Amino acid sequence: MDTAEIRRRFLAHFEAAGHAVVPSASLLADDPNLLFVPAGMVPFKPYFLGQETPPYDRATSIQKCVRTPDIEDVGKTTRHGTFFEMCGNFSFGDYFKKGAIELAWDLITKPVEDGGYGLEKDRLYPSVLAGDEEAIGLWTEVTGLPRERIVQLGPKENYWSMGVPGPGGPCSEILYDRGPEWGPDFDVATLGPDMPGELEDRLLEIWNLVFMQDELSAVRSKSDFDISGSLPKKNIDTGMGLDRVAFLLQGKQNMYEIDVVYPVIQRAEELTGKRYGADHDDDVRFRVVADHVRSSMMLIGDGVTPGNDGRGYVLRRLLRRAVRSMRLLGCEDRVLPELMPISRDRMGETYDNLLTDWPRISQVAYAEEDAFRKTLQAGTQIFDQAATEVKGTGGSTLSGERAFALHDTYGFPIDLTLEMAAEQGLSVDEQGFRGLMAEQRERAKADARAKKGSHGDTAVYRGVFDEFGPTEWLAYETLETESRPLALLSGGASVPRLAEGEVGELVLDRTPFYAESGGQVADAGTIVFDGGRLEVLDVQRPIKGLVVHQVRVLEGELDPGREVHARVDPEWRTGARQAHSGTHVVHAALREVLGPTALQSGSYNRPGYLRLDFGWTQALSPEQVRDIELVSQQALRADLPVSWDYMTLEQAKEWGAIALFGETYDNTKVRVVEIGGPWSRELCGGTHVAHASQIGTVVVTGETSVGSGNRRIEALTGVEGFGYLARERDVVAQLTGLLKTQPDDLVGRVQGLTERLRTAEKELEKARLAQLLGASAELAAGAAQVGPVKVVAHRADGAAGGDVRNLAMDVRGRLPQGEPGVVVIIGQADGKVSVVAATNDEARARGLSAGELVRTVGPILGGKGGGKDDVAQGGGTDASRIDEALALVTREVAEKVQG
């Protein structure tokens, strides 16, 4: 039974049982805890948690899934794959344990001729969570199996969760006994609490029935988790592994040999000259290739592009492992153009986007292979040399410095170095490598700060810090301080003074200025001293604890001996506080409208303006944008209190505070800002208003994409928000004045004018086309006689491609019936030349081809073209040679007729 039929039977079975058939969601998970969808239930998670009302009581789907923890196991075992398809049926408060057991047992045991899978009952062993007497009783009741056939296993095997907080529950697995050739004999009574490793190939899990009833607050491992309570309803979530059932029903040994995967291995055999099944190490590589080629293609199809972190890194790793496995099998040529189209053809029968979007998918994959081939060529030589040196000295560990050099200079990911080292019997000093990577990241951050603030080498800042200690930072307490300059810097070095007109850096013993961080820009303001004044351009923290001001000397000359008065621009700070608090409000409103998975992934705010990036896979509707703005405004009108407190990171998480993904926080003390109590709680070091009403207003001005799976909202706050609304009001006033109508009627009036304009344009187009075609009869009547052929070769100035084609076809239809006729019209409009040739049956019988005529005149016009014998078209850019081209048409016809 091929995979497509297994899919069809699964969906048909559950559709007949009243389940709504739901198409697969994207592989890109909306859940911020997940990179990809790892299970069929993920798209239904809001229904299980009671966050949303499902539109159906029961559903079925075949969900695309990717599990990244299995990458290292791919190929080494025959049970693990990165990409797989999970057949599932789901009940949202409808049927529970008994219904799930009945539906599953019926499908897998029903004879093939009756639409089932026909698996032998005496080879099936249900398993339950140890102590679940209800499940044991139901299995024996529904199946007729004796209690001794029910396997009781511990929570590691038979309690299901996503590995993160969310829904979970005890489960029952359906195990298929593949026979003694796949493992030792066993006694059901002695199995448990964990499945013995030697039986995992023999007792193959093919279906997992999850009795979803618990809400988990923490998941530390498969067998260590906290249950915070019960779900609003008892639900069913099942998952039948399509690939596993396929290899059983197709009589294959493993998932790599089924009809939608094995053809890639066959092509890899042809390319490498190796044979699958002849050598264990080669077999592992063949399986890696088959899995990773398919997985990569599916990820690219859902919008992932290769990168150095997150989803992009997973994709890059899969592609590179596939390419390198083929090299280890002996093929050093480009392989993805040979292998991926085979996977496309197999998987494209189900996922047609692989066919329609193939140009983009293949371009992404092939470009990554080309880049990696260059990396391999250089890096492999360096690695081999390093490995030889280690072995030559009797060592067994590749140093962290060598691994880092491979990464930093040659682009080798550490996992590739680990694999190559293991193949040569070496280990790698991973701890040393990680330490060097951390140092590099810190240098990169310091460099970014240096570039932004004209900072030099961080050593100079370290010297200032070591001499004077940390800056007393008072941005939360005051806008003004009396301060003492500790150091003056310029060009990355200490200087004795800053003269009028110079731009340099100033370190104070204390400062009220906010240093840029957490998406909030630095404060603006002035620093004054006796006889002088400085403008503060930027404020940064090049190293932890030290605040550095970039300043321009407006008056006087500054030296470290002077006392100064530092003053933040109060209007600037007010606008910054409004924007930052506005960002928190918009984030909370976003989550209220879209759900808790819409989490901020980045932000930027300056006085009067904010932008917020968040994980979301599709554009928001105008209604959703309006709702986000409305919820934000309601928070302002309610004048929600804004407060903050300090606590440990663990306490903040327990309190429900949201941390920005990708940021690092001090676990000893973090600042939690809340607006309206639990409505908005976030880890944040920015400056904020005291009450939400002080934000003034929140006006959403845009919602756009900023990459796959990420969206961006932009908004204005405070005076800037009111100014934006005032400008829109002025525009409305001008339009109502011009159109002599009221604001409430403006949209209808504009729509009416637009419709009238469209109607007028259509009438003009009809008149223009009628005028153009009105010449058809005259052109046909004036056709030149070239031997037995009527020839119309006409220049149509002002006519574009579509008009030229219409004219040519109309003229051809007006030529005398029964006589050979050729029509060539060449038009020009907007600097472009269009050519259309048309021939009738009699002309084609004499060997006259429209396609040949276009190919002949195209180069003269600076272009090309072609088509069929009856109608062809082309174009060019050289209108000066149209007459020459038309003359050539007549000569070509004459020569063809005479020949």
N, C-alpha and C positions, 0 to 999 in steps of 0.2 A: 504494500500500500504506500503510494508516494506521499510526500509531506503535504502537498496541496490537498489531497483527499483526507488526510488526518485532520487538517485544519477545518475543512468543509464539514466533516462529520461532527466535530466537536461543537461548532457553532450551531449546526442544524439541530443537534440533540437538545441543546439548552434553549434555543429559540422555540422549539416545539414545547418546551416545558415552561413557557411564559417569560423567558428572559429577554430583555432588550439587548440587542447586539450593538456593542459600543466599539468603535474603531480604536486602534492603538494610539496612545498619546505619544508625543515626542520622547526621544531618549533623554532629553534635557529636563531634569527635574525642576519643578517650581519650588520644591522644598529647599531652603538654604542649607540644610544639613546634608544634602545629597548633591553630588556632581551629576549623576545620571540616575535614571529610574532602574532600581535593582529588583523590582518585583511587580507583579501584575496589579497589586492593590494600590500602588502609590497614587495613581490618578484619582482613586476613590477615597483617599484618606480624609478629606473634609467631611464626607458622608459618614464614615465610621466614627469620627470624633463628634459628630453632631453639629459641626460648624456651618454646614450647609444642608439644605433639604434636597435629597436626591430626587431626580425627576422620574424615578422608577423604583419599584420595590426589589427587583432582582435584575441582574445584568450579567452578560458574558462578554469576554473579550479575549483577543490574542495579542498580548502586549509585548512590544520590543523592550528588551532589558539589556543592561550592561553591568557587570560586576567587576570592579577593578581589583579587589583583593585576590581574585583568581588568576591574575596575569602570570604570576610566577609558576602556577601549577599547570598552566595550559601546556598540553603536549606531554607532560610528565605522567599525568594520569589520563584516562580516557573518559573521565566524568566531568571535567571542568572546561568551561568555555567562557570567553569574555562576553561575546554577544550571544544571546539566546532568546527564544520566544516562549512566553509563559501563557499557556491556555488556562483561563480562569473563569469561575462562576462566582457570583457575589450576591449575597442577600443582605439587605439593609433593614433589619428588624422584621423580616418576613420569616422564612423557614430557618431552622437552626440545625443542630447536629443530625437529627434523623433524616431531614430532607437532603442534606449534603451527602450523607452516606448513601442514601438510595439513588440519587442522581449519578454519583460517580460509579458506583458498583454496576448500575445498569449499563452505562456506556462502555465500560472496559470489558464486561463479560458478555454482552449481547453479541450474537453471531454476526459475522461480517455481512452475510447476505441480508441481515435485518438492519443494517446501518451502524452496527457497533464495531468494536475492535477485536472481539473474539479471543481475548486472553483466557488461558486455562485457569479455572477457579482453584485447582489444586496447586497452582504455583504462586498464588497471591496470599500475602500475609499482611493484614492490617496491623499498624502499631498505634499505641495510644500513650498519653502521658501517664506514667505510673500512678495508680490510685484513682484514675478517672473511671469509676465503676459505671457511670452512666454511658460513657462511650463504649466500654466493653459490652455492656448489655445490648446496645443498639447494633453494634457490629454483628453480634451473634443472631439477633432477631432479624436483621435485614438480609444477611448473607447466608444464614444457616450454618456458618462455620462454628466449630466447637470453640469454647473458651481457650483451649490449649493452643489455638492458632493465632491468638491475639498477642502481639509482642508489646510488653510494657517497657518503656524507655524513660530516661530522666529528662529534665528540662533542656539540657544541651541539645538533645535530639528532637524532643516533642513539645517545646514551647517556642512560639514564634513571635518575633518582633522585627522591626526594620533595623535594629542596631542603634537606634536613637530614640529619644522620648516620643511617645505616640501610642497608637493602638497596638494591642497584642493579645495573645491568648493561647490556651493549650491547643494541640493539634493532633491529627491522626495522619500518618503516612501510609500509603499503599505501597508495599514492597513486592517486587517480582523476583522469584527464585530462578536464577538463570542456570542452575544446575551445578553438579559437583566439579565440573571443569573450571568453574570460576571461584571456587573457594571450598573450605572444608565443610563437612557436615556440621549441623548445629542442633541444639536443643532449645526450643523457644523458651522454656521455663528458666533457662540459665542466662538468657540474654539480658543485658541492661546492667547499670542504668545507661551506659553508652554502647553504641553499636561497635563491636570489635572491628578493628581496621581490616582484618583478613576477610571479613564478610561483606565489605562495602561494594565489591564488584559482583558478588554472588547475589546478595539481597539488595537489588537495585531499587532505590526510591523513584517512583514514577509520578506520584501525585501526593500533594500535601493538602489536607483539609484543615484549615485554621478556624477554630471556634472563637471568633473575635469578640471578647467580652471585657477585657481589662484596658485601662489607660495607664501607661508606664511613665513615670516621672524621671527615671534614670535607667540607663542600660550600660552596665560595665562589661558584660560578656554575655554569651548565649545562656549561661546558667546563673548569672548574677545580675539582678535587676530589681527595681522598686516598683510596686504596683500602687499607684496613688488612689485608685478607685475604679469603679465600673463605668463602662461606656454607657451613653444614654440608652442604647438598645443593644441587644445581642445580635451579632452579625456573622455572616459566613464569608470567608475569603479562601478560595482554593487556588492552587497552582499546579498544573500538569505540565511537566517539561516536554515540549513538542519534540525536541531533538532526541530525547531519551526514548519516548514512545516510538518515534520513527525508526530508530535502529533496531528496536525489538521487532516491530512489525515488518521491517524490510530484511530481517534475518542477517543484520550486520553485527559486527563485534563492538562497535562504539559509535559515538555521535559524529566522528570525523569521516565515517564511511557512508553516510546517508546521501540521498540523491542531490541535496542542495549544497553539499560541502565537498564531497569526494572529487568532483570534476576539477577542482583547483589542485588537489594533490596529483591527479593524473597529468595535468599540464605541467606541474612542477617536476614530475618524473621525466617528462619529455625534454624539459629544458636542462635538467641536471644530469641525465643519464643514470641516475640512481633509481632504485626500486623500493617502493614502500613495502615494508614487511621483511626486508632483508637484513636490516641492522637497527638495533634499538635506538642508538643516538640519532641516526638519520630519521627514524620514524618520529621521534620527538620533534625534530626540525620540520618535517613535513606537516605535522599537526599544528605547530605554531604558525606556519605559513597559511594554512587553510583557515584557521580561526582568525588570525589577525587581519588578513586581507578582507574577510567579510566584515569583521567588527569595524575596521577603519572606514570602509565604504559606508556602512550604516551611520556612523558618527558624522562623517562629512555630509551625508545626505540630510542629516538633521541640523546642519549649520555649524558644526564644530570645525575650527581651523587649527592647524598645528601651532603650538606656542610653547612657552617655557614654564607655564604654571597652569594649575586647574585642569579644566577639560582639554585645553590645547596640549598640555604636556602628556596627558594620557594618550591622546591620538598620536602625537609625535612618537611616543614610545612604542605603540603598537606598529606603526608603519616601519620604524627603524628595526624592530625585532624581526619583522617579516623579511625585510630586505637582507638583513645580516644572516638570517637562517638560510636563505637561498644561497648566499655566498659560501656559507659553511658546507652546503650541499654541492658546491662546485660551480655555481653559475654566477659570474661576475658582471654579466650584462644587465641592462635595465630589465626588471622583472615585473613591476606593477602593470605596465601596459599589456603584458601577456596574461597576467593572472586575474586582475580585477575585473576586466570585461566578462570573464567566465562567471565570476560570482554575481556580477550585475545581471546577466541573463537568467541565472537561476532564481535569484531573489526578486528580480524585477517582475516576475509573474504575480507576486503578491504586493510588492511595494513599487507602484508605477512611477513614483518620483525619482527612482534610481534611473529610469529610462529618460524621463523628460528633463531631468537636471544633470544628465551625464556630463555634458561639457564642463560644467563647473566642478563637479565631483572629481572627474579625472584630472583636471588641471591642478587642483589642490594636491591630490595624491602624487602625481608625477613630479611636480615641482619639489615636493618634500623629498622624494627619492633622489632626485638629482642633487639636491643640497647635501643629503646624507652620504651619497657616494663620494663627494669631495672630502667630507669629514673623515670617512673611513679610510680613504686612500692615504691621507697624511697621518691620521691618528694611530692606525693599526701598526705602522712601522715604528712609531715611537713607543707604543705599548710593548711590542715584541722585543724591542731593544731593552726596555726597562725590565721585562720579565726575565730575559736572559741574564741580565746583570744580577738580579735577585737570586736566581738559581745558582749562578756562578759563585756567589759568596756563601752558598749553603743556606740562604734564607728562605722563608716561605711566606713573607708578607710584603706586599707592595705598599710603600709608604704613602701617607696622606698627602705629602707634597707632590709625589708623582701623579697620584689620582687627581689632585687639584689642577696640576699643569695640563693633564689631558682634557679636563673639563674647560679650563680657562682659555687655553690656547687652541685646542682642536675641536672643541664643542662636543666632547664625549660626555654623555650623561653618566652619572655615577653607577646607575644600574647596569649599563653596558660594560663599564670597567669591571664591575663585580662579576658579571657573567663570564667575561673573557679571562679574568683571573682564575675563577673556579675551573674553567676548562683546562687550565694549565696547572691545576693543583695548588694555586696560591690563594691567600686571603688578602684583604685590603684593610688598611688602617682607616676604617670609616670614621672613627672619632676624630682623628687628625684632619681628615678631609672636611668634616662638618665644621670644625673649628675655623679652618681657613675660609670656608664659605661664609661663615658668620662675619669674619673680619672683612671680607670683600663687600658684603652687603652694607656693613656699617660705613665703609669707605665710600660706597656708592651714594648712600644717603648724605654723608658729609659733603661729597662733591656736588650733589644737587643743591644742597643748602648754600655751598660756596658760590656756585654759579649764580644763584638767585640773588644773594646778598653781597656779591663781590668778595666773598670770604676767601681767605687764602688757605694754606695748609693748616689742618686742625691742630698741629703742634703749637702754633702760636697761641691758640685759645687755651690749650691745655696748660701752657706756661702761665697764662693769666689766672686760670682757675687754681693752679697749684699755689700761686703766690697770695692770692686774695680770697680764695674760697668762692662759694656760690653767690650768685646775685640775690639780693633780697627782693623778691618779686611781689609787688603789691597791687597787681592789676585788679584783683577782686575787691580790694578795700578802698582804693582812692584813685583819683585822676591826676593828682599832683604830688610831687615829692621834692624835698630838698636833697640833692644828691652830690656825690663827689666822684669825679672822673678817676677811674683806676688805670685805664690804658687807652691810648689812641693808636689806631691801626690804619695802614694804607698799603694796598698791594700785597697783603699777606704778611706784613712785618710791622713791628712797633715803630712809631714815629714820635718825635718830641712835641709836635704841634700840628694843628690843622689851620691853614690860612683861609682867608675869605675867598669864596668861590670853589674851594676844594670839596670833594666828596670822599669821605672816609668812614671809619667805624669807631664807635665809642662804647666802652664798657663802663657802666656806672656801678657804684656800690649798692644802690637800690633804684628801682624803677617802677613807675605805674603803667608802663606800656605793655600791651598784650603782644606776645611773640607768636607769629603765625604757627598754628597747629590745628589739628582736627577739622580742617576745612575752612577755618575762620582766618581771614587775612589779618595782618598785623595792624596795630593802631597807627594813626597819623597824629602829628602834633608838633610841638616845638620844645626846644631846650634853650633857655636863656641864661645869660651870665652877664656880669658887669662889663658893659661895652660890646656885647655880642649876642648873636642869635643863631640857632641851628634849626634847620627843618629836618624832621625825622621822616626818612624815605621808606625804611623797612626795619623790621625787628625780627631776629631769628635766634634760635638756640643751636649753634654749631656743635656744641657738646652739652651733655646733660648738666643742668644746673647753672649754665652761664648764658646770660641774655646779652646780645650784641645788637647795637643800634647802628643802622646805616644812616649817615647824616650828610647834609650839605650845609656848609658854612655860609650863611646869608650876610652876616656882619661880624666884624672883629676877627680875632685870632684866639683859638682855644688851645690851652695847654693843661696838663693834668693838675696843676696847682690851684685851679679856680673852682669855686663852689658854683653849682648850677641849679637851676630850677626846671625840673622836667614836668611838662604839662601835656596831657592827652587832649586832643581836640574833642570837646564834649559832644558836638554834633556827630562827629565820626563814630565815637563810641556808642552813642544812642542808636545810630543806624545799624552798626554792627551787631549790637545786642538784639535789635528787632529782627534782623535777618537770621541770626543764629537760633533764637527761640522759634522764629517762624519755620526754620528747617525741622525742628523737633515736632512742631504742630503738624506740618505737612506729612511728615513720616507717620505720625500716629493716625492722621486722617486717611492716608494711603492704606494702612493696614486695616482700618475699620471698613473701608470701601471694598478692597480687593481680598482681604483675608490676611492671616498672620504670616503667610509665606512671602508676602511682598516686603522684603527687608532691604534696608538701605545698604548699598555696596560702596558708596562714596558720596562726598558732598563738597560744596564750595559755597562760602557766603561772604559777601562784603556789604557795606552799608547799602540798604535798600534792595539788595538782590540776593537770591539764593538759587542753587540748583541741587537736585538730589537724584542720584543714580540708584536704581533698585533692580533686583533680579525679577524679570518678567519676560515671558516668551512672546507676547503679542502686543500690538498697539492698543492703547486704551481707547474706548469709545468716547465720543463727546459727552455722553451722559456720565460716564465714570469720572472724567476730568471735572465736570461741573459738580459732581457729588463730593469729590475731594476738596474742591474749593469751598463748597457749602459747609462741610464738616469743619474745615479750618476756621471759617468765619464764625460758626456757632461756638467754637472753643474761645474765640476772642470775645464774643458777646457775653459768654458766661463768665468772663474775667477769671479764668482758672488760675489758681495760685501757682507760682513757679518757685521751687525750692531745690536745695541740693544738700548732700550729706557725703561724708567720707566713710568708707568701709573696705573690707578686704574684697578681692575679686570673687571669692567663693560666696561671700555674703551677698554681693551684688547680684550674682547669678541666681541665688536662692530667692532673692527679692523680686526677680523677674526683670531685672535691668537688661536692656539690649546692648550688646557689644558690637562694634563695627567689625565685620569680617575682614581679615587681613591685617588688622591692627594688633599691636602687642600692648599689654597693660601690666603695670606694676601690681603684683599679687599682694603686696603688703598694704597698699592704700590706693583706692581709686575713688573718683568723684562721680557720684550719681546725681543726675539732674532729673527732676520729675515735674511734670506739668499736669495739674489736675489729678494728683495721686497716681494710681496705677494706670491711668489712661496713657501716659507717656513717661517711661522710665528708661533712661539711656546713660551709659557711661560717657562722660563728656568733660573736657577741661576748658570749655569756652565761656564767654561772658554772656549773660542772659538778663532779660527784663525781670521785674519782680512779679508782674501779673500779665496774663495773656493779652489783656486789652491794650497794654502798652505797645504791642506789636503794631497797632494801628489798623492794618489791613493785610490781607494776603490775596494777591491777584495772580492767578496762574496764567502765564503767558505762552507756555509751550510744553509739548510732550513729544519726545522724539526717541529714536533708537540710537544707542551708543555701542552697538555690537551685539553679537548673538546672545540672546537671553538677558539683555540688559536694556533698560529704558531710562530716560531722563526727564524729570519734571523741572521746569524753571518758573520762578515766581518773583514778584516784586512785593516789598513790604514798606510800611511806613509812608513817608512823604512821597517816595518814588512810586508806590502803589497808587496813591491818590492822584499823582500826576499822570500816570498811565490812564486811569479812568477818566480824568479830565480831558485828556487828549482825545480819547474815544468819544466822549460827550461832544466835544467840538466838531469832530468829524460827522457825527450824527446830525448835529445842528446845521452844518453846512449842506449836507445831503437833503435834509428835510426842506431847507430853504430853496435849494435848486429844483427840487421835485414838487414843491408846493404841497407838502403832505405833513401829517403828524408822525412823531417817532414810532408810535405803535403800528402805523400802517406802512412804515418804510420798507420792510422786507417784502411785503406783498407788492408794493409799487415797483421795487427793483426787479422782482421776479417777473412782473408783467412786462416791464421794459425789455428785460432779457429775452423773454419769449417772442416779443415783437421783433427784436433784432434778429433772433435766429430765423424767424419766419421770413423776414426781409432778405437775409443772406441766402436762404434756400431758394427764394424766388429769383434773386439775382443769379444764383448758380444755374438754375433751370434755364433762365433766359440766355445766359452766356453759352451753356451747352447747346441749346437749341440753335443759337447763331452759328456755333462751330459746326454742328452737324448739318446745318442748312446748306453748307457748301458741299456736302457729300454728293448730291445728285450732279452738281456741276462738275466736280472732280471726276466722277465716274464717266460722265458723258464726254469729258475731254481727255480720256485715257489715251496714251500714245500706243500706236500699233507697232510692236516689235516682233516682226515675223507673224506668227499666229497668236501671239500673246498680247493681251491688253495690260499695259503697265501704267500705274499711277505712282509717280515719285514726286512727293509734295513737301514743301517747307511750310510749317505752321508756327509762325512766331507767336510767342505769348502762351503757347500750350505746354502744359506739364505732362508727366508720364501717363496719368489716368486719362486725360483728355486725348492724348495722342493715340492711345490704344482704342478708345471709343470711336475716334474718327476713322482709324484704319479698318476696324471691323465693319463699320457702317458702309464705308466705300466699297469694300470687298463684296458685301451683300448686294450692292447696286450694280455690279458689273454684269454684263450679258451672261445669261445662263448658257451652259454648254460650251463656253469658250474659256481657254486658259487665261487666268488673270493673276497679276501680282500687284500688291499695294505696299509701298514703303512710305511712311510718314515720319519726318524728322522735325521735332518741335524744340523750342528753347524757351526757358523761363527761369528767372532768378539765377542766371549764370550757368544753368545746367542744361545739357542736351539730352533729349530722349528720342530713341529710335524704336519703331515698331514695324515689323514686316508681317504680311499676311498673304497666303496663297490659297487658291481654291483647288478642288480635286483635280481638275484638268491640268492645272499648272504643275501640281506635284507629280502627275502621271508623266509629264515631260522632264522630270528630274529637277524641277525648281523647288528649292527648300528655303523657307523663311529663316530657319536657323543659320544656314550658310550665308545668306545675304547679310544678316546682322553681324555675324562674325567677320565678314569681309569689310563692312563700312565702319565697324566699331573703332578699330585702331586709328583710322583717319581722323575721327572725332576726339581722339585722346581718351578712349575708354574701351569697353569690351561688352560682350553680351552673348546671348545664344538662346536656344529654346528648341521647340519641336518644329517639324517640317511645315505645319499649318500656321502657327503663330509663334513669333519670337520677339524678344525685346532686349534693348541694351541702353547704354548711355555713354556720355562723355562730357568733356569740359571745353572743347574747342569749337565754338559756334562759327568761327570764321571759315570753316571748311565744310559747312553743311551743303552748299551747292555742289562742291566737288564730290561729296559723298553720294548725293542724289544722281549725279551724272554717272558715277561708277556703277550704281544699281542698274541703270539702263544698259550699260556696256556688258555687265555680267549676264543679264538676261539674254542679250543678243548673242553673246558667245555660247551660252548654254544651248540656245535654240539652234544655232548654226552647227554646233558640234553634234 
